Amino acid sequence: MAQLIYSAIASLDGYAVAADGDLGAGAEDPEVHTYIGDLFRDVGTYLYGRRMYETMAVWDTMPLDDEPDVMRDFAELWRAADKIVYSRTLADASTGRTRLEREFDVNAVRQMKRDSARDIGIGGPELAGQALAAGIVDELHLFLTPVLVGVGKHSLPTTAQLSLDLRDQRRFVNGTVFLRYGVTAPG
């Protein structure tokens, strides 16, 4: 059975998107980006909301000839994975191995977890919030950047109550901290 893993890069005060868009040094740092790529090696499918999908779609067509190995490696992993985009407004999915769904169906994701041999990543705070509220997320992978932004879009839902178990942690040279939590029970 696959794990459903929510991964997010956020400011120290918990915002996935700052009002001005800047979260400081995050995934663009080579050490952090390499670590993220290694974490995603076991992911066979990504679930995205529209905005996160539009952010990640660059990996599908990005020219890689002049990019460092870490960027080429991540692009290859992303392109090889299946993607499901949940959106009521997106006309169509523009990337390979991608299907569009109009509604987030918790039971379909539960079935996907049962049937999949590889883990499933979920990205985007709104979609992940629905999955967390439904109790179907198994792990949280949080990358906290060393900035406070004060306002923006929260990386975690403000109404969810969950018990978590710290399973791993890592500090990066740029000040980013990785925290891996298992969801042990609803709050």
Backbone torsions as a table, in degrees:
resi	resn	phi	psi	omega
1	MET	NA	136.4	-178.3
2	ALA	-79.7	154.7	172.7
3	GLN	-93.5	142.7	171.1
4	LEU	-99.8	118.8	-171.6
5	ILE	-120.0	122.8	173.9
6	TYR	-94.0	121.9	177.3
7	SER	-115.6	137.6	179.3
8	ALA	-150.2	145.3	168.3
9	ILE	-103.0	128.8	-175.2
10	ALA	-143.2	158.7	171.9
11	SER	-70.0	163.6	179.8
12	LEU	-59.7	-29.5	177.9
13	ASP	-88.8	13.1	166.3
14	GLY	92.5	20.9	-179.6
15	TYR	-104.5	128.5	176.7
16	ALA	-81.2	-27.5	178.1
17	VAL	-135.1	122.1	176.7
18	ALA	-83.7	158.0	179.1
19	ALA	-55.8	-36.9	179.2
20	ASP	-96.7	4.1	177.1
21	GLY	84.6	-5.9	-173.8
22	ASP	-101.1	118.8	175.5
23	LEU	-107.8	12.9	-178.6
24	GLY	77.0	-165.2	-177.4
25	ALA	-70.5	119.4	178.7
26	GLY	-132.1	-117.2	-175.1
27	ALA	-64.7	-21.2	-179.8
28	GLU	-70.9	-14.1	174.7
29	ASP	-69.8	127.5	-175.9
30	PRO	-56.4	-39.6	-179.7
31	GLU	-65.3	-44.6	179.6
32	VAL	-67.2	-44.8	-177.9
33	HIS	-61.4	-40.3	177.2
34	THR	-61.6	-43.4	-179.2
35	TYR	-64.3	-42.8	178.5
36	ILE	-61.4	-45.1	178.3
37	GLY	-58.3	-42.2	178.4
38	ASP	-64.5	-38.6	178.1
39	LEU	-63.7	-35.4	-174.6
40	PHE	-86.1	0.4	-179.3
41	ARG	-60.1	-31.2	-178.0
42	ASP	-91.4	2.5	-179.4
43	VAL	-87.3	124.9	178.7
44	GLY	-101.8	-20.3	-178.4
45	THR	-143.0	138.9	173.9
46	TYR	-113.3	135.6	173.5
47	LEU	-107.4	126.9	-176.8
48	TYR	-131.6	147.7	161.9
49	GLY	-81.0	170.4	-175.2
50	ARG	-57.7	-49.7	-175.7
51	ARG	-64.0	-42.3	178.5
52	MET	-66.6	-39.3	177.0
53	TYR	-60.3	-45.8	179.9
54	GLU	-62.8	-32.9	176.1
55	THR	-68.6	-42.4	-175.0
56	MET	-81.7	-19.4	-174.5
57	ALA	-59.4	-22.7	178.5
58	VAL	-55.9	-29.6	-178.0
59	TRP	-66.0	-19.8	-176.9
60	ASP	-74.2	-35.4	-174.0
61	THR	-121.5	1.1	-177.9
62	MET	-58.2	126.5	174.1
63	PRO	-65.5	131.8	-171.4
64	LEU	-111.4	-6.1	-174.7
65	ASP	-55.3	-41.3	-176.6
66	ASP	-99.5	9.9	-178.2
67	GLU	-90.0	152.3	176.0
68	PRO	-65.0	161.3	-178.9
69	ASP	-53.1	-40.3	-177.1
70	VAL	-61.8	-36.8	178.9
71	MET	-72.2	-42.4	178.7
72	ARG	-63.5	-41.8	-179.9
73	ASP	-61.9	-47.0	-179.4
74	PHE	-64.0	-42.5	179.7
75	ALA	-60.0	-42.1	179.2
76	GLU	-63.5	-42.5	177.1
77	LEU	-61.8	-45.4	-177.4
78	TRP	-65.4	-43.1	-178.8
79	ARG	-65.4	-32.5	-178.0
80	ALA	-77.5	-18.0	-177.4
81	ALA	-84.8	152.6	170.8
82	ASP	-78.4	148.8	178.4
83	LYS	-130.4	137.7	173.0
84	ILE	-122.5	125.4	-179.2
85	VAL	-109.1	127.6	178.3
86	TYR	-103.2	111.6	-178.1
87	SER	-157.7	137.7	173.7
88	ARG	-90.7	-13.7	-173.2
89	THR	-111.5	-21.1	-178.5
90	LEU	-70.2	128.6	-178.1
91	ALA	-69.3	-45.4	177.8
92	ASP	-158.9	164.9	178.1
93	ALA	-91.1	131.0	-173.2
94	SER	-98.2	-2.2	-176.0
95	THR	-109.2	158.9	178.2
96	GLY	-67.4	156.4	176.5
97	ARG	56.3	35.4	-174.2
98	THR	-126.9	135.1	173.1
99	ARG	-124.6	152.8	-177.0
100	LEU	-107.3	131.5	174.9
101	GLU	-121.7	141.2	-178.0
102	ARG	-84.1	-26.3	-178.2
103	GLU	-131.5	145.3	175.0
104	PHE	-83.0	113.2	-176.4
105	ASP	-104.9	104.8	-177.0
106	VAL	-58.1	-42.8	-179.2
107	ASN	-66.0	-35.4	177.0
108	ALA	-65.9	-37.9	178.1
109	VAL	-69.3	-39.4	175.2
110	ARG	-57.9	-44.1	179.1
111	GLN	-65.2	-40.4	178.0
112	MET	-59.9	-41.7	177.9
113	LYS	-61.9	-42.3	-179.7
114	ARG	-65.3	-37.5	-173.0
115	ASP	-87.5	-19.6	-172.1
116	SER	-86.3	137.4	175.0
117	ALA	-85.6	-15.6	-178.7
118	ARG	-118.4	153.7	-178.8
119	ASP	-63.4	162.4	-178.5
120	ILE	-121.6	126.8	176.6
121	GLY	-97.7	145.5	175.1
122	ILE	-126.1	131.6	-176.0
123	GLY	-130.5	145.9	-178.5
124	GLY	104.2	125.8	-173.4
125	PRO	-64.4	-32.4	-179.4
126	GLU	-71.0	-48.4	179.2
127	LEU	-63.7	-45.0	178.9
128	ALA	-61.8	-35.7	177.1
129	GLY	-60.2	-40.1	176.9
130	GLN	-64.6	-42.6	-179.7
131	ALA	-67.5	-39.9	176.7
132	LEU	-63.6	-43.6	179.5
133	ALA	-63.5	-32.3	179.6
134	ALA	-80.9	-8.5	178.0
135	GLY	75.7	26.9	-177.7
136	ILE	-107.1	-2.1	177.9
137	VAL	-83.5	132.4	-178.5
138	ASP	-96.6	-35.3	-178.6
139	GLU	-141.1	153.5	171.9
140	LEU	-118.7	130.0	174.7
141	HIS	-115.2	104.7	-175.2
142	LEU	-111.9	128.6	174.7
143	PHE	-110.2	108.5	-177.5
144	LEU	-97.7	121.6	-179.7
145	THR	-89.8	151.6	-174.2
146	PRO	-82.1	59.4	174.8
147	VAL	-140.6	153.6	169.2
148	LEU	-113.2	127.1	-177.6
149	VAL	-109.8	-17.4	171.9
150	GLY	79.6	-29.9	-178.1
151	VAL	-156.6	153.0	179.9
152	GLY	151.7	-150.8	178.9
153	LYS	-102.8	122.6	-179.4
154	HIS	-61.3	143.0	177.1
155	SER	-78.8	-24.3	178.5
156	LEU	-124.6	148.3	179.4
157	PRO	-64.1	142.9	-178.0
158	THR	-82.9	-6.7	-178.2
159	THR	-111.0	-6.7	-178.3
160	ALA	-74.6	142.1	174.3
161	GLN	-126.4	112.1	-178.2
162	LEU	-136.0	148.4	170.7
163	SER	-94.0	133.3	-175.4
164	LEU	-124.5	152.8	178.4
165	ASP	-123.2	117.9	179.2
166	LEU	-68.8	118.8	-176.9
167	ARG	-106.6	-22.6	-179.2
168	ASP	-163.7	156.6	176.6
169	GLN	-153.9	152.1	177.7
170	ARG	-155.6	140.8	176.2
171	ARG	-108.3	134.5	179.6
172	PHE	-104.0	157.6	-177.4
173	VAL	-56.2	-36.1	-177.8
174	ASN	-76.5	0.8	179.3
175	GLY	96.3	-8.0	175.4
176	THR	-68.3	143.9	178.2
177	VAL	-122.7	131.9	175.7
178	PHE	-100.1	133.1	176.2
179	LEU	-128.3	125.7	177.7
180	ARG	-112.6	118.0	-179.7
181	TYR	-116.7	140.1	168.4
182	GLY	-94.0	141.5	174.7
183	VAL	-85.3	117.1	-176.1
184	THR	-95.9	-30.1	-179.6
185	ALA	-174.2	156.7	170.3
186	PRO	-60.1	149.5	-177.7
187	GLY	-58.2	NA	NA
